[in-house]
Amino acid sequence: MTITQAKRFTLEEYHRLTEIGFFHEDDRIELIKGEIIEMAAKGTAHETCLRNLLRELPRLVGDRGTLQSQAPIILPPNSEPEPDFAILQNREDNYLSAHPSPGDVLLVMEVADSSIDYDKNIKIPLYAEAGISDYWIFNLFNNQLEAYSESYQDNKGKFAYKNRQIVLPNQVIALPCFPDLSLDLSRVFPPKLNA
């Protein structure tokens, strides 16, 4: 009897495949726990929320942090997600020498409609295990922001967040990394979902 097992990739192998052109530039993929995952297509509400964040976050954060959108974060030993947004610590080389790692990340944000189960069941433990202290899901399915904080490991070895705060689309929330800065969610959630 032959037993087969899926090939899991290391970060180095994944980067090498990218360097040799194995992936196309427009491939929407990310490395999660050694597996190459194709990301879900985005609907119009998802794209509108992303555009709204692209307008609001730079104006709000300014030069206090580095923003990146749909760009890699290295989570050793074998993950490289590309969250919708991340606020990073500023770095002199603007991350030219390497993609950000968990110590650089101040806040990770995902916009979720069809990907809500993936963002909760896969991404929450992934980011929590990496020690990323704050994770937000703009949940378009339930029309709410889910703000997770304080990563921990339970007695069964599973990683999660201790706190989950629900913020409605007509409310304002302070950025955990810059508590004096607040994001008005009515300017982020697509208007048709605010009804």
Backbone torsions as a table, in degrees:
resi	resn	phi	psi	omega
1	MET	NA	131.7	-179.7
2	THR	-98.8	129.0	177.5
3	ILE	-104.5	126.6	178.9
4	THR	-109.1	151.9	-179.3
5	GLN	-141.7	142.2	178.5
6	ALA	-64.9	142.6	176.9
7	LYS	-75.3	127.2	174.5
8	ARG	-104.4	138.7	-175.8
9	PHE	-102.9	145.5	171.1
10	THR	-84.1	166.8	175.3
11	LEU	-58.8	-40.8	-179.0
12	GLU	-63.6	-42.9	178.2
13	GLU	-64.9	-40.9	179.1
14	TYR	-62.2	-45.1	178.7
15	HIS	-64.8	-38.0	179.1
16	ARG	-65.1	-42.5	176.9
17	LEU	-59.5	-38.5	177.2
18	THR	-65.5	-45.4	-178.2
19	GLU	-61.5	-37.7	-177.3
20	ILE	-85.8	2.6	175.3
21	GLY	83.5	20.3	179.4
22	PHE	-63.2	-36.7	178.3
23	PHE	-97.6	149.8	174.4
24	HIS	-85.7	152.6	-177.6
25	GLU	-57.6	-33.0	-177.6
26	ASP	-94.2	7.2	174.8
27	ASP	-66.1	133.3	179.2
28	ARG	-101.8	84.9	-175.9
29	ILE	-130.6	162.6	171.9
30	GLU	-151.6	156.4	179.4
31	LEU	-97.7	119.3	-179.7
32	ILE	-127.4	114.9	179.8
33	LYS	52.0	39.7	176.7
34	GLY	86.5	-6.6	-179.7
35	GLU	-103.3	138.4	176.6
36	ILE	-85.5	116.8	-174.3
37	ILE	-110.6	130.5	174.2
38	GLU	-84.9	127.1	-177.4
39	MET	-78.7	149.3	-178.4
40	ALA	-66.6	150.2	174.4
41	ALA	-66.3	153.1	-177.8
42	LYS	-103.2	135.6	175.1
43	GLY	-84.2	178.9	-176.5
44	THR	-67.4	-37.6	178.3
45	ALA	-63.7	-40.1	177.9
46	HIS	-60.6	-49.1	-179.1
47	GLU	-64.7	-37.8	178.5
48	THR	-64.8	-42.8	177.2
49	CYS	-61.2	-42.7	177.4
50	LEU	-60.9	-45.3	178.9
51	ARG	-61.2	-40.7	178.7
52	ASN	-63.7	-41.4	176.6
53	LEU	-65.4	-38.1	177.6
54	LEU	-62.9	-28.9	177.3
55	ARG	-80.7	-45.5	-171.3
56	GLU	-78.8	-44.1	-172.7
57	LEU	-64.5	-45.6	178.7
58	PRO	-60.9	-40.2	179.3
59	ARG	-63.8	-39.4	-177.0
60	LEU	-75.3	-49.9	-173.7
61	VAL	-79.6	-34.2	-179.4
62	GLY	57.5	-131.4	-178.1
63	ASP	-93.5	6.4	-176.0
64	ARG	-75.2	-23.1	178.7
65	GLY	-149.8	170.1	177.3
66	THR	-102.1	128.9	178.1
67	LEU	-99.2	141.9	169.7
68	GLN	-139.8	148.1	-177.9
69	SER	-127.4	126.0	178.2
70	GLN	50.0	47.9	-179.9
71	ALA	-128.3	154.9	-172.2
72	PRO	-67.7	147.2	167.2
73	ILE	-126.4	128.4	-179.6
74	ILE	-82.8	121.9	176.0
75	LEU	-122.2	90.3	-179.2
76	PRO	-57.2	149.0	8.7
77	PRO	-93.2	-16.7	-170.7
78	ASN	-148.9	38.8	177.0
79	SER	-134.6	144.4	175.7
80	GLU	-146.8	74.4	178.8
81	PRO	-70.5	161.3	176.3
82	GLU	-126.5	78.6	-177.1
83	PRO	-63.3	157.8	-179.9
84	ASP	-57.5	-42.4	176.5
85	PHE	-145.6	153.2	169.8
86	ALA	-146.4	142.4	169.3
87	ILE	-104.0	125.0	-175.2
88	LEU	-116.1	159.6	169.7
89	GLN	-66.4	144.3	174.7
90	ASN	-66.1	142.7	177.7
91	ARG	-134.0	142.4	-175.3
92	GLU	-52.1	-42.1	-176.3
93	ASP	-91.0	6.1	-179.4
94	ASN	52.9	35.8	175.8
95	TYR	67.0	27.6	175.1
96	LEU	-70.0	-36.5	-176.2
97	SER	-76.4	-24.0	-179.8
98	ALA	-169.3	152.3	173.7
99	HIS	-62.7	156.5	177.6
100	PRO	-61.5	150.3	174.9
101	SER	-117.9	174.3	-174.2
102	PRO	-52.3	-37.1	-179.5
103	GLY	-65.7	-17.5	179.5
104	ASP	-89.6	-15.9	-169.5
105	VAL	-89.1	124.6	176.6
106	LEU	-95.7	-35.5	-179.3
107	LEU	-159.0	134.1	174.7
108	VAL	-111.5	139.1	-179.2
109	MET	-131.1	133.7	172.8
110	GLU	-121.3	140.9	171.7
111	VAL	-101.5	126.1	-171.8
112	ALA	-131.5	129.3	166.5
113	ASP	-125.6	-84.5	178.2
114	SER	-69.4	-18.8	-177.1
115	SER	-94.1	11.6	-172.7
116	ILE	-58.3	-43.1	179.8
117	ASP	-64.2	-41.3	178.3
118	TYR	-63.2	-44.9	-178.1
119	ASP	-66.2	-29.1	178.2
120	LYS	-85.7	-48.1	-171.7
121	ASN	-83.6	-27.0	-179.3
122	ILE	-105.1	-48.8	-173.8
123	LYS	-73.0	-38.3	179.4
124	ILE	-57.1	-53.9	179.7
125	PRO	-64.6	-33.1	-180.0
126	LEU	-63.2	-51.9	-179.1
127	TYR	-68.8	-38.0	179.1
128	ALA	-64.0	-43.5	179.3
129	GLU	-62.8	-34.0	179.5
130	ALA	-74.3	-9.3	178.9
131	GLY	84.5	16.9	176.4
132	ILE	-74.4	118.7	-168.0
133	SER	-74.3	-28.1	-175.4
134	ASP	-134.5	132.1	-177.3
135	TYR	-138.9	125.2	178.7
136	TRP	-114.0	139.2	171.6
137	ILE	-118.5	117.4	171.6
138	PHE	-81.6	93.5	-172.5
139	ASN	-83.9	97.9	-178.9
140	LEU	-75.6	-22.2	178.8
141	PHE	-66.1	-45.6	179.6
142	ASN	-100.9	1.7	177.6
143	ASN	56.7	55.1	-179.8
144	GLN	-156.7	156.1	171.3
145	LEU	-93.6	132.4	173.6
146	GLU	-109.7	112.4	-177.5
147	ALA	-103.9	113.3	-179.1
148	TYR	-102.8	142.2	178.6
149	SER	-149.0	162.8	179.1
150	GLU	61.6	82.7	178.2
151	SER	-68.1	149.1	178.3
152	TYR	-155.9	167.3	175.9
153	GLN	-117.8	127.7	-178.5
154	ASP	-80.7	179.5	-175.6
155	ASN	-72.0	-6.5	174.8
156	LYS	-101.3	5.6	177.6
157	GLY	87.2	5.6	-180.0
158	LYS	-89.0	145.1	-178.9
159	PHE	-102.4	143.6	179.4
160	ALA	-161.0	-168.4	176.2
161	TYR	-117.4	139.9	-179.5
162	LYS	-69.8	-36.3	-172.8
163	ASN	-115.7	138.9	174.1
164	ARG	-134.8	117.9	179.4
165	GLN	-111.9	131.6	175.9
166	ILE	-97.8	127.5	179.1
167	VAL	-124.0	128.6	-176.2
168	LEU	-81.8	157.7	-173.7
169	PRO	-68.2	-7.7	175.9
170	ASN	-103.6	13.3	-178.2
171	GLN	-109.6	175.3	-179.6
172	VAL	-120.4	143.3	178.1
173	ILE	-132.5	138.6	176.6
174	ALA	-77.5	143.1	174.4
175	LEU	-71.5	128.2	-177.3
176	PRO	-62.4	-30.1	-179.1
177	CYS	-80.7	-22.5	178.5
178	PHE	-138.2	79.8	-172.5
179	PRO	-59.3	-17.9	178.4
180	ASP	-83.3	-4.4	179.1
181	LEU	-108.7	131.3	-178.3
182	SER	-123.1	140.1	178.6
183	LEU	-101.7	123.3	177.3
184	ASP	-84.1	108.2	-174.4
185	LEU	-68.4	-18.9	176.5
186	SER	-67.4	-16.8	177.7
187	ARG	-95.6	0.3	-177.6
188	VAL	-113.5	-51.3	-179.1
189	PHE	-67.2	138.5	179.1
190	PRO	-57.3	136.4	-174.6
191	PRO	-53.6	-39.1	-177.8
192	LYS	-64.0	-22.0	178.7
193	LEU	-85.6	-11.7	-179.2
194	ASN	-82.9	-10.0	-174.8
195	ALA	-65.1	NA	NA
